């Protein structure tokens, strides 16, 4: 279980660079507000259940273009209402996560761009925040344009937060078979987008979802720190309707499987599978 959890996270960060390279500045140049809710799911090997609903907002904070250089910065905040049935295992209901994304690119030629991403994260209950709540990943690489509709991403990832610090390679591709469609493949991340009309788009995807939070609460009469991870793989589909060039709404659903729930603390260490379940999402986006 521990090895599988590490491989899950490694696959996620290997793919992150490809997705960011595709979305690039456009993702950081949009304000996005979303609400997500999952079904309650049984934690296997116990009588406990876990479920959640979550609000998320993303917004750009800076963009600068100078010659061949582009620099952008954005913020993502998530507020998660976690519903866990046994308070002796996890006595938390509201958890938070704050990401800062700093994205830099330099155009080297008509076919080659250099890319850099630095993404620190602070995740926990935000009651007694310490260094264990802070993690980051750094990605450096290149985007090579093989043809008008095919691009390759090569690079490396350095990350903290899953035990020992890790340095790993990354590779992926972006394929745009037509003006209306695009396909991204990067390890466990698969994304397909098709523009059904000028105002309506269908988006299909598969990727790992979840988070790691640093928490602190009273257990057995003593104040104790517990690191919590909840992660699964999600296949999803949604429709996005654009009112005009700036405003759009989206709604969709997904199905989570291969779920894991893990707690690390001085008195409790548990790593269990979670049953499969559904999720839905609805939101609004403003594109600059």
Order of alpha helices (4+ residues) and beta strands (2+ residues): alpha-beta-beta-beta-beta-beta-beta-beta-beta-beta-beta-beta-beta-beta-beta-beta-beta
